[in-house]
């Protein structure tokens, strides 16, 4: 089969990258990197001489470094190596390899490098390991797309019960989004091996890695921040917020968030400011119920009025009459709230976000 221009380009870049990293080591003498034969199941062959001893490396090059594709390639490489009459070192190369993809390579005992600069090569007396913090623009764009507000509605539903298998239509209805969006998210999760597929549907297989990635890319949903002052404190404040009932159809108009939600979910440390997410109707309800006045007296209550109230589909009621953002959403907001927030986030995760492997 004729290779596409993009495939040929990536293979050339991969050959250059492999040649460059091998040549960095002074002990390397003769070095040759060339394309494999057309019908070979590999892409590159490197002949390397280290301290006078010859080594052969065989490389598989893929345009995608997503874990699901990496695993398939690693199995193919292992099968090829087993059938060789002499010892060869398998190498996997892709434009970018995430930490999860690199872990897979180590698990399968396959050397690797990517075009961003991450590498781990070991054969004979040769060893080089390199880790870079940068991510390619395409990778960051894909992750941010996975965690956008509408997509987040899907992820929050799945993280409530990670082991629950979801059909596309069922998940779209529960999250209030389109079938197409759910399909795209499902593909992204499967490619990263954060989810697995069965006859019953798709369920999360690695919720911790998903939450770790979301935490690093998290941006609060679009909102307008409004500061207020309330004279209600302690028991009087708690009594007032218990009257913020959902609508008859169960729709929540306002929910405690961040440090305020954490006080009900996993108390860690008190703060003098109350935090809420709300839609426009919820804002008006908060104004009247909590006797809110402009913050010229010094704000002690902050309402984030959401552009899209989808976040309020994922609330919890830790005690009767108290509605908070879910543990996942509360964790994300806390983690972005400075050092004290991160401490509270870590505590919340230990208490409320432990999933069975």
TASUL-V6133 format. One record per backbone hydrogen bond with DSSP energy under -1.0 kcal/mol. NH is the residue of the N-H (numbers start at 1). CO is the residue of the C=O. If there is no record, write none. Layout:
((NH;CO) (NH;CO))
//
This chain:
((8;4) (9;5) (10;6) (11;7) (12;8) (13;9) (14;10) (15;11) (16;12) (17;13) (18;14) (19;15) (20;16) (21;17) (22;18) (23;19) (25;22) (28;25) (29;49) (32;47) (34;45) (36;43) (40;37) (43;59) (44;59) (45;34) (46;57) (47;32) (48;55) (49;30) (50;53) (51;27) (53;50) (55;48) (57;46) (58;89) (59;44) (60;91) (62;93) (68;191) (70;66) (71;67) (72;68) (73;69) (74;70) (75;71) (76;72) (77;73) (78;74) (79;75) (80;76) (81;77) (82;78) (84;81) (89;56) (91;58) (92;111) (93;60) (94;113) (102;98) (103;99) (104;100) (105;101) (106;102) (107;103) (108;104) (109;106) (110;105) (111;90) (112;120) (113;92) (114;118) (115;94) (117;114) (119;130) (120;112) (121;128) (123;126) (126;123) (128;121) (130;119) (140;136) (141;137) (142;138) (143;139) (144;140) (145;141) (146;142) (147;143) (152;148) (153;149) (155;151) (156;152) (157;153) (158;154) (159;155) (164;161) (166;202) (171;167) (172;168) (173;169) (174;170) (175;171) (176;172) (177;172) (182;178) (183;179) (184;180) (185;181) (186;182) (187;183) (188;184) (189;185) (190;186) (191;187) (192;188) (193;190) (194;189) (195;189) (196;203) (198;201) (202;166) (203;196) (204;162) (205;194) (206;194) (210;206) (211;207) (212;208) (213;209) (214;210) (215;211) (216;212) (217;213) (218;214) (224;305) (226;303) (228;301) (229;293) (236;233) (238;234) (239;235) (240;236) (241;237) (242;238) (243;240) (244;241) (245;243) (247;251) (250;247) (255;277) (256;323) (257;275) (260;257) (261;257) (262;258) (263;259) (264;261) (265;261) (266;262) (274;300) (276;302) (277;255) (278;304) (279;253) (283;279) (284;280) (285;281) (286;282) (287;283) (288;284) (289;285) (290;286) (292;287) (293;229) (298;295) (300;228) (301;228) (302;274) (303;226) (304;276) (305;224) (306;278) (307;222) (312;309) (313;310) (314;311) (316;324) (322;319) (324;316) (325;256) (326;314) (330;326) (331;327) (332;328) (333;329) (334;330) (335;331) (336;332) (337;334) (342;338) (343;339) (344;340) (345;341) (346;342) (347;343) (348;344) (349;345) (350;346) (351;347) (352;348) (353;349))
//
